[in-house]
Amino acid sequence: MQKEQMQDSMQDEQDYLTQTPSIQWFPGHMAKTRRVMKESLGLIDIVVELRDARIPKSSRNPEIEKIVGDKPRLVVFNKADIADPVVTKQWQEYYKSHGVKTLALDCRSGRGLKELVPAVRETLADLLEKRKAKGMESRPIRMMIVGVPNVGKSSLINRLAGGKKVKVEDRPGVTRGKQWVRLENGIELLDMPGVLWPKFDDKQVGERLAYTGAIKDDVYDLEWVAMRFLDLLRQRYPKLLEERFKVSPQDSEGLEPFDLLELVGKKRGMMMSGGVVNTERAAITVLDEFRSGKIGRISLERPHTATTQTENLDQ
């Protein structure tokens, strides 16, 4: 009986995921960015790929691997300060077991940033040794900074440059053209606009990118995305749900996801005339507070969700 109930539960979850709206966003400037990225490869020595530490799998752009090819690459988990530290460590161990070096850092506070340049030099050790032998030590290291929108590329460059050299806003699509930034330590950075890929085969990828703000809010149903996020929060981080939104496990037990969003709005006093909850306002608040880290340190993906079939780790 218990086995049958478990199978029914798994089927219900599968049915629910099947009904997930397909979130897609690939504006024209992203297609152009891919072309510029390809054209710029001959100018750079290494690609630094930023991913969101909260969704290391979903924020991985498979197109980047195809474009980069054999060019040296370093994977950086940004926003590690608002990701679950235990899960981030698991991700780093997972990649290490596949021979891929990663860094976890926070561009906002600068924590972990001092490890980036040494890691780049270590990755390029053979190239730098060849340049030294040819008397070309003074030649700058040129890095291309890439990643999905809103992952923190401009914030990283500004931190490294010691000031606001690149425009930064907490929304996708701000950087629209490539920008070179020269640092004092013999390194030049090429900042590329955030780029996604034409089609998300896995619907959960689009959903998780929407959670983090990598996709513009006006291309999907905010309330639907927020209620899905709250449902996930209820399952994985019930204590944070209770601490931030005053919704205890007892309050949320048995509630449908939309009812959970409505309850959060009610707890926050987001009421309209007639006693109706303003669920749109509640949805905006929930997503904004997750993106800014106000809810707590949350990771939405764990290493067991990544397989060598879905990710070519060595490219």
Helices and strands as residue ranges (DSSP letters): H 2-18, H 28-40, G 41-43, E 46-52, H 62-68, E 73-78, G 80-82, H 85-97, E 102-104, G 113-115, H 116-123, H 125-133, E 141-147, H 153-161, E 179-182, E 187-191, H 203-212, G 217-219, H 222-236, H 238-245, H 249-252, H 257-267, G 273-275, H 279-291, G 303-305
